[in-house]
Amino acid sequence: MCRNIKTLFNFEPPVTQDEIRAASLQFVRKITGFNKPSQANEAVFLAAVDEVAATSTRLLDSLATSAPPKNREEEAAKAKARAAVRFSA
């Protein structure tokens, strides 16, 4: 999985549309191999980002859990600690 795509489900405060769009953009970039598509591919690239974002929004809205919401700052600190361990060696 692309490291830049973050988990978006079950956070407090809830995910924003901007975060969903950013994750969708990263996903489409990963599967196409384009960081910035050519003019010939730009329309279909952006349409794909919109479709992935819409599908992701529907998915996130449909999911249910009994687990308490995760704290963004705590999760970011854990990820930073894992990265420090991984890249310090």
C-alpha positions in Angstrom: 0.0 0.0 0.0 1.1 3.5 -0.6 2.6 4.9 2.6 1.0 8.3 2.0 -2.5 6.9 2.1 -3.7 7.2 5.7 -6.4 5.3 7.6 -9.5 7.5 7.6 -12.0 5.5 9.6 -13.0 5.9 13.2 -11.2 9.1 14.1 -12.3 12.0 16.2 -12.8 14.5 14.7 -14.2 12.7 11.7 -12.5 12.6 8.4 -13.0 15.6 6.1 -13.7 15.6 2.4 -10.3 17.2 1.8 -8.6 14.2 3.5 -10.7 11.7 1.5 -9.8 13.5 -1.7 -6.1 13.6 -0.8 -6.1 9.8 -0.1 -8.0 9.3 -3.4 -5.4 11.3 -5.3 -2.6 9.3 -3.8 -4.3 6.0 -4.7 -4.9 7.1 -8.3 -1.3 8.3 -8.6 -0.1 5.0 -7.3 -2.0 2.8 -9.6 -1.4 5.0 -12.7 2.3 5.8 -12.0 1.5 9.5 -12.7 2.4 12.2 -10.3 0.9 14.7 -12.7 -0.9 13.3 -15.8 -0.4 14.6 -19.3 -3.0 16.9 -20.8 -4.3 14.0 -22.8 -4.9 12.0 -19.6 -5.8 14.8 -17.2 -9.6 14.6 -17.5 -9.8 10.8 -17.0 -7.2 11.0 -14.2 -9.3 13.7 -12.3 -12.5 11.7 -13.0 -10.9 8.7 -11.4 -9.9 10.7 -8.4 -13.5 11.9 -8.1 -14.9 8.4 -8.4 -12.5 7.0 -5.8 -13.3 9.9 -3.4 -17.1 9.3 -3.8 -16.8 5.6 -3.3 -14.5 6.1 -0.3 -17.0 8.6 1.2 -19.9 6.0 0.8 -17.7 3.3 2.3 -16.7 5.4 5.3 -20.3 6.5 5.9 -21.5 2.9 5.8 -18.9 1.4 8.2 -19.8 0.7 11.8 -17.7 -0.1 14.9 -18.1 -0.4 18.6 -14.5 0.7 19.2 -14.0 4.2 20.5 -12.7 6.7 18.0 -9.0 7.1 17.7 -7.2 10.3 18.5 -5.4 11.8 15.6 -2.5 13.2 17.6 -1.9 9.9 19.4 -2.0 8.0 16.2 0.4 10.5 14.5 2.8 10.1 17.5 2.7 6.3 17.2 3.4 6.5 13.4 6.3 8.9 14.0 7.8 6.5 16.6 7.5 3.6 14.3 9.2 5.5 11.5 12.0 6.6 13.8 12.6 2.9 14.7 12.4 1.8 11.1 14.7 4.4 9.7 17.2 4.7 12.5 18.8 1.3 11.7 
